Amino acid sequence: MISDEQLNEYRLSGEKIRVIRDALESNDVIGMVIAWDDSQVMIRRPNRRVVKLDRNYIFQSNNEPRRNIFG
């Protein structure tokens, strides 16, 4: 689970992040952190839609190469 400090860092910098939900790269969510609570994070995608995601997904900077954790 991503920490509150890391989420706040992403929010303040305005950096685009990648949320890895499964093994398919096409299912990743890319956007900016706008809010969070104990179990969910709200991400604003480039098309301005807001998505609520579970905090247990993998969060990383979009500038980094995608992590392959599923094999």
Summary of the structure (lengths in Angstrom):
residues: 71
radius of gyration: 11.2
end to end distance: 20.0
largest distance: 32.9
contacts: 163
relative contact order: 0.28
helix: 18%
strand: 37%
